[in-house]
Amino acid sequence: MSELRKNLILFLASSIFSIILSEAIVRIFNLAPQLSDRLSYFRLVDNCKIVYELIPGSFVDGGIINQQGFRGPNFNREKAKDIIRIAMLGDSITQGLLVEFEKTFSHQLEVLLNHRAMDIGSNLRYEVMNFGVSGYNLEAEVETLKAKVLQYSPDIVILNFFHNDNEPMPGLNLLLMNDTWDEKQKIYIYKKYFLERDSLWNRFVRNELYKSKLYLFVKYRIGLIRNDISQVYNFYNKNANTIVTDKTKAVFYNNLLEIKRLKEKYHFKFLICIHPHLLYGEHPNNKEFAEVAKELKLPYFHMFEHYKKEFLLSKPIEIEKKDSCHPNALGHLAIAKAIFTELKKDKFIDNAM
């Protein structure tokens, strides 16, 4: 028995030594693939529902990302009694891709609300916090609400929905189309954050094994990942949901149901702005999303109707030629006015006054 114990200890010690030595060799000779946890002004995070976030201090669209990882001034958790706080959730439209911060609809809405408050002699003031991040899907937006927004005690939460917000993973298109990461990294990140989801092993991979060059070397060199990047593209195209499916409905229902639960628990008011494709108008997903919101008795409106009233369709509000998703500053102003109108119509503002 004593001899067995000695052999076991010797085996464990030699194994540990071999692992340490192998790690050192892989590092010295640079044998492992070079993986990065950053892409442009984004960084990966240990949350498979969000996957990544904006890097505080990075320079984006003419401004600095604040210390909380979003556009605009630093957020203050403390809230004065005369402040009505509005949290804006969404993707690149909400973040304000290629639009200066002062011209984003979040900031312009804040200006409109505070001008109105002064005009009617109210002592209330408004803060509109922009929690939009490019590429986020609906699940990431709900997770942002839970993990990052609620700590600021919002009085009103506005969800900005776009038809591709039911993608299976946040930033999947961004991940697959970038030229910074090679095919192996794309597959690795994709498998780690989506296919394996948030298991204990996945957390261990993100927090510990991801730091090991030996792990990455073994992962790639002995063929533990045999996928080709085309398979990931095919999966993305298959799940892009250009038509409404039962899975699409389930994604919409489950996420909106979670928001409704949070709304009742934390007592904030809630509004949905459904953004159209600037060229083709309403997408089938938009109509399905509206039906689910209606079923759950969550207020919503279609931005497409407001664009039509302002005679703003396609080219006049495209941020760039042939970009029919992202509005320019004129489009952002129209969105701010539309949300302002809907807040008044739903008496979210009047009740606050």
C-alpha positions as CSV (number, residue, x, y, z in Angstrom):
1,M,0.0,0.0,0.0
2,S,2.9,2.3,0.8
3,E,4.5,1.5,-2.5
4,L,1.3,2.2,-4.4
5,R,1.0,5.6,-2.6
6,K,4.6,6.4,-3.6
7,N,3.9,5.5,-7.2
8,L,0.8,7.6,-7.3
9,I,2.5,10.6,-5.9
10,L,5.4,10.1,-8.3
11,F,2.9,9.9,-11.2
12,L,1.1,13.0,-10.2
13,A,4.3,15.0,-9.7
14,S,5.7,13.9,-13.0
15,S,2.4,14.7,-14.7
16,I,2.3,18.2,-13.3
17,F,6.0,18.7,-14.2
18,S,5.3,17.5,-17.7
19,I,2.4,19.9,-18.1
20,I,4.4,22.9,-16.8
21,L,7.3,21.9,-19.1
22,S,5.0,21.5,-22.1
23,E,3.4,24.9,-21.4
24,A,6.8,26.5,-21.2
25,I,7.9,24.9,-24.5
26,V,4.7,26.0,-26.3
27,R,5.2,29.5,-25.1
28,I,9.0,29.7,-25.8
29,F,8.6,28.4,-29.4
30,N,5.3,30.2,-30.0
31,L,3.6,27.0,-31.1
32,A,0.0,27.9,-30.1
33,P,-2.3,29.9,-32.3
34,Q,-2.5,33.5,-31.4
35,L,-5.9,34.2,-30.0
36,S,-7.1,37.6,-29.1
37,D,-9.9,38.6,-26.7
38,R,-10.3,41.9,-28.5
39,L,-11.8,42.9,-31.8
40,S,-11.6,46.6,-32.7
41,Y,-13.2,48.4,-29.8
42,F,-14.9,45.3,-28.4
43,R,-13.6,42.7,-25.8
44,L,-14.8,39.3,-24.9
45,V,-16.4,38.8,-21.5
46,D,-17.3,35.8,-19.3
47,N,-21.0,35.8,-20.2
48,C,-22.2,33.7,-23.0
49,K,-25.4,35.7,-23.4
50,I,-23.5,38.9,-24.0
51,V,-20.2,37.5,-25.4
52,Y,-18.5,40.9,-25.7
53,E,-18.8,44.6,-24.7
54,L,-17.4,47.9,-25.7
55,I,-14.0,48.7,-24.2
56,P,-14.1,51.6,-21.7
57,G,-11.9,54.5,-22.9
58,S,-11.9,53.4,-26.6
59,F,-12.6,56.0,-29.3
60,V,-15.8,55.2,-31.2
61,D,-17.6,57.5,-33.7
62,G,-15.9,60.6,-32.5
63,G,-16.3,60.0,-28.8
64,I,-14.9,58.1,-25.8
65,I,-16.7,55.0,-24.5
66,N,-17.4,55.7,-20.8
67,Q,-16.1,53.7,-17.8
68,Q,-19.2,51.5,-17.8
69,G,-18.6,50.5,-21.4
70,F,-21.2,52.5,-23.2
71,R,-21.5,55.7,-25.2
72,G,-22.0,59.0,-23.4
73,P,-20.8,60.5,-20.1
74,N,-20.0,58.2,-17.2
75,F,-23.1,56.8,-15.5
76,N,-23.8,57.8,-11.9
77,R,-25.5,55.1,-9.9
78,E,-26.9,57.6,-7.5
79,K,-30.1,59.2,-8.7
80,A,-31.6,62.5,-7.4
81,K,-35.3,62.6,-6.5
82,D,-36.0,65.0,-9.3
83,I,-34.4,62.8,-12.0
84,I,-36.4,60.6,-14.4
85,R,-34.0,58.0,-15.7
86,I,-34.6,56.3,-19.1
87,A,-32.5,53.3,-20.1
88,M,-32.2,52.6,-23.9
89,L,-31.5,49.0,-24.9
90,G,-30.6,47.9,-28.5
91,D,-28.0,47.1,-31.0
92,S,-25.9,49.2,-33.5
93,I,-28.9,51.4,-34.3
94,T,-29.2,52.4,-30.6
95,Q,-25.4,52.6,-30.1
96,G,-25.5,55.1,-33.0
97,L,-23.2,53.6,-35.6
98,L,-21.2,56.3,-37.4
99,V,-23.3,59.0,-35.7
100,E,-21.9,61.5,-33.2
101,F,-23.1,61.0,-29.7
102,E,-24.9,64.4,-29.5
103,K,-26.9,63.3,-32.6
104,T,-27.9,59.9,-31.4
105,F,-31.6,59.5,-30.7
106,S,-30.9,58.7,-27.0
107,H,-29.2,62.1,-26.5
108,Q,-31.7,64.0,-28.7
109,L,-34.5,62.4,-26.7
110,E,-33.0,63.7,-23.5
111,V,-32.8,67.2,-24.9
112,L,-36.4,67.1,-26.1
113,L,-37.6,65.9,-22.7
114,N,-35.7,68.4,-20.7
115,H,-36.8,71.3,-22.9
116,R,-40.4,70.1,-22.4
117,A,-39.9,70.0,-18.7
118,M,-38.6,73.5,-18.6
119,D,-41.4,74.8,-20.9
120,I,-44.1,73.5,-18.6
121,G,-42.3,74.7,-15.5
122,S,-41.6,71.2,-14.1
123,N,-38.7,70.7,-11.6
124,L,-38.1,67.2,-13.1
125,R,-35.1,66.5,-15.2
126,Y,-34.4,63.5,-17.5
127,E,-31.4,61.3,-18.0
128,V,-31.3,59.0,-21.0
129,M,-28.7,56.3,-20.7
130,N,-27.6,54.6,-23.9
131,F,-27.0,50.8,-23.3
132,G,-26.9,50.0,-27.0
133,V,-24.1,47.8,-28.3
134,S,-23.5,46.8,-32.0
135,G,-24.4,43.3,-32.8
136,Y,-26.4,42.5,-29.7
137,N,-29.4,40.2,-30.1
138,L,-32.5,40.1,-28.0
139,E,-31.1,37.8,-25.5
140,A,-28.0,40.0,-25.0
141,E,-30.3,43.0,-24.6
142,V,-32.3,41.3,-21.9
143,E,-29.1,40.2,-20.2
144,T,-27.8,43.7,-20.3
145,L,-30.9,44.9,-18.6
146,K,-30.4,42.4,-15.8
147,A,-26.6,42.6,-15.4
148,K,-26.0,46.3,-16.1
149,V,-29.1,48.4,-16.3
150,L,-31.1,47.6,-13.2
151,Q,-28.4,48.8,-10.8
152,Y,-29.2,52.4,-12.0
153,S,-32.8,52.2,-11.0
154,P,-34.4,53.2,-14.4
155,D,-37.9,54.6,-14.3
156,I,-38.4,53.8,-18.0
157,V,-36.8,51.1,-20.1
158,I,-37.0,51.4,-23.9
159,L,-36.2,48.3,-26.1
160,N,-35.2,49.0,-29.7
161,F,-35.9,46.0,-31.8
162,F,-34.5,45.2,-35.2
163,H,-35.6,42.2,-37.3
164,N,-32.3,40.3,-36.9
165,D,-32.3,40.5,-33.1
166,N,-33.2,36.8,-33.0
167,E,-29.8,35.7,-34.2
168,P,-28.5,32.7,-32.3
169,M,-25.5,34.5,-30.8
170,P,-24.7,38.2,-30.2
171,G,-22.4,39.6,-32.9
172,L,-22.4,36.4,-34.9
173,N,-22.2,38.3,-38.2
174,L,-19.6,40.6,-36.8
175,L,-17.6,37.6,-35.6
176,L,-17.7,35.8,-38.9
177,M,-17.1,38.8,-41.2
178,N,-14.1,40.4,-39.5
179,D,-10.6,40.0,-40.9
180,T,-8.7,40.4,-37.6
181,W,-9.4,36.8,-36.4
182,D,-8.4,33.8,-38.5
183,E,-10.8,30.9,-39.2
184,K,-9.6,28.9,-36.2
185,Q,-10.2,31.7,-33.7
186,K,-13.7,32.3,-35.2
187,I,-14.6,28.7,-34.8
188,Y,-13.2,28.5,-31.3
189,I,-15.0,31.6,-30.1
190,Y,-18.2,30.4,-31.8
191,K,-18.1,27.0,-30.2
192,K,-17.1,28.4,-26.8
193,Y,-19.8,31.0,-26.5
194,F,-22.7,29.4,-28.4
195,L,-22.5,25.7,-28.9
196,E,-21.4,24.9,-25.3
197,R,-23.3,27.7,-23.7
198,D,-22.9,28.5,-20.0
199,S,-21.9,25.2,-18.4
200,L,-19.4,25.0,-15.5
201,W,-16.9,23.6,-18.0
202,N,-17.4,26.5,-20.3
203,R,-16.8,29.0,-17.5
204,F,-13.6,27.1,-16.6
205,V,-12.5,27.3,-20.3
206,R,-13.1,31.0,-20.4
207,N,-11.5,31.8,-17.1
208,E,-8.6,29.4,-17.0
209,L,-7.9,27.2,-20.0
210,Y,-8.2,30.1,-22.4
211,K,-5.1,31.5,-20.7
212,S,-3.1,28.3,-21.3
213,K,-1.0,28.2,-24.5
214,L,-0.7,24.5,-24.1
215,Y,-4.5,24.0,-24.1
216,L,-4.9,26.0,-27.3
217,F,-2.0,24.1,-28.9
218,V,-3.6,20.8,-28.1
219,K,-7.1,22.0,-29.0
220,Y,-6.0,22.9,-32.5
221,R,-3.1,20.6,-33.3
222,I,-4.7,17.2,-32.5
223,G,-7.9,18.1,-34.2
224,L,-10.3,18.6,-31.4
225,I,-11.9,21.2,-33.6
226,R,-12.6,19.6,-37.0
227,N,-15.1,22.2,-38.2
228,D,-14.5,24.2,-41.3
229,I,-15.5,27.9,-41.2
230,S,-18.0,27.2,-44.0
231,Q,-20.0,25.1,-41.6
232,V,-20.3,28.0,-39.2
233,Y,-21.4,30.2,-42.1
234,N,-24.0,27.7,-43.1
235,F,-25.3,27.5,-39.5
236,Y,-25.6,31.3,-39.4
237,N,-27.4,31.5,-42.8
238,K,-29.7,28.6,-41.7
239,N,-30.6,30.5,-38.5
240,A,-30.8,34.0,-39.9
241,N,-34.6,33.6,-39.8
242,T,-35.5,35.5,-42.9
243,I,-38.9,34.0,-42.4
244,V,-40.8,33.5,-39.2
245,T,-40.4,30.1,-37.6
246,D,-41.7,28.5,-34.4
247,K,-38.2,29.0,-32.9
248,T,-38.4,32.7,-33.7
249,K,-41.6,33.0,-31.8
250,A,-40.2,31.2,-28.9
251,V,-37.2,33.5,-28.7
252,F,-39.4,36.5,-28.8
253,Y,-41.8,35.2,-26.2
254,N,-39.3,33.9,-23.7
255,N,-37.2,37.2,-23.8
256,L,-40.2,39.5,-23.6
257,L,-41.7,37.4,-20.8
258,E,-38.5,37.8,-18.9
259,I,-38.6,41.6,-19.4
260,K,-42.2,41.6,-18.2
261,R,-41.2,39.7,-15.0
262,L,-38.4,42.2,-14.4
263,K,-40.8,45.1,-15.1
264,E,-43.2,43.9,-12.4
265,K,-40.4,43.2,-9.9
266,Y,-38.5,46.4,-10.3
267,H,-41.4,48.7,-11.2
268,F,-40.1,50.4,-14.3
269,K,-42.3,51.4,-17.3
270,F,-41.5,49.7,-20.5
271,L,-41.8,50.6,-24.2
272,I,-40.7,48.9,-27.4
273,C,-39.6,50.7,-30.6
274,I,-39.7,48.4,-33.6
275,H,-37.2,49.6,-36.2
276,P,-37.8,48.9,-39.9
277,H,-35.4,48.0,-42.7
278,L,-35.0,51.4,-44.3
279,L,-35.3,50.0,-47.9
280,Y,-37.9,47.3,-47.5
281,G,-39.9,48.5,-44.6
282,E,-41.4,46.0,-42.2
283,H,-39.8,42.6,-41.9
284,P,-42.0,39.5,-41.0
285,N,-40.1,39.3,-37.8
286,N,-41.2,42.8,-36.8
287,K,-44.9,41.8,-37.2
288,E,-44.4,38.6,-35.2
289,F,-42.5,40.5,-32.5
290,A,-45.4,43.0,-32.3
291,E,-47.9,40.1,-31.9
292,V,-45.9,38.6,-29.1
293,A,-45.6,42.0,-27.4
294,K,-49.4,42.5,-27.8
295,E,-50.1,39.1,-26.3
296,L,-48.0,40.0,-23.3
297,K,-49.6,43.4,-23.0
298,L,-46.3,45.3,-23.5
299,P,-46.6,48.7,-25.3
300,Y,-44.9,49.0,-28.6
301,F,-44.9,51.1,-31.8
302,H,-43.6,50.8,-35.3
303,M,-40.9,53.4,-36.3
304,F,-41.8,52.8,-39.9
305,E,-45.1,54.6,-39.4
306,H,-43.3,57.6,-38.0
307,Y,-40.9,57.6,-40.9
308,K,-43.8,57.6,-43.3
309,K,-45.5,60.6,-41.6
310,E,-42.2,62.5,-41.9
311,F,-41.7,61.3,-45.5
312,L,-38.4,59.9,-44.5
313,L,-37.8,56.6,-46.3
314,S,-34.6,54.9,-47.4
315,K,-32.0,57.2,-49.0
316,P,-32.6,60.5,-47.1
317,I,-31.8,58.8,-43.8
318,E,-29.3,56.1,-44.7
319,I,-26.0,56.5,-42.8
320,E,-24.1,55.3,-45.9
321,K,-25.0,54.4,-49.5
322,K,-26.7,50.9,-49.6
323,D,-26.8,50.7,-45.8
324,S,-30.5,50.2,-45.3
325,C,-30.2,49.4,-41.6
326,H,-28.5,52.3,-39.9
327,P,-30.1,55.8,-39.9
328,N,-28.1,58.9,-40.1
329,A,-28.4,62.0,-37.8
330,L,-31.7,63.0,-39.5
331,G,-33.1,59.5,-38.9
332,H,-32.0,59.6,-35.3
333,L,-33.8,62.9,-34.8
334,A,-36.9,61.3,-36.2
335,I,-36.6,58.4,-33.8
336,A,-36.1,60.7,-30.9
337,K,-39.3,62.6,-31.9
338,A,-41.2,59.4,-32.3
339,I,-40.2,58.0,-28.9
340,F,-41.0,61.4,-27.4
341,T,-44.5,61.3,-29.0
342,E,-45.1,57.7,-27.8
343,L,-44.0,58.5,-24.3
344,K,-46.6,61.2,-24.2
345,K,-49.2,59.1,-25.8
346,D,-48.7,56.3,-23.3
347,K,-48.7,59.0,-20.5
348,F,-45.3,57.8,-19.3
349,I,-44.2,61.4,-19.2
350,D,-47.4,63.0,-17.9
351,N,-47.7,60.6,-15.0
352,A,-44.1,61.5,-14.1
353,M,-44.9,65.1,-14.1
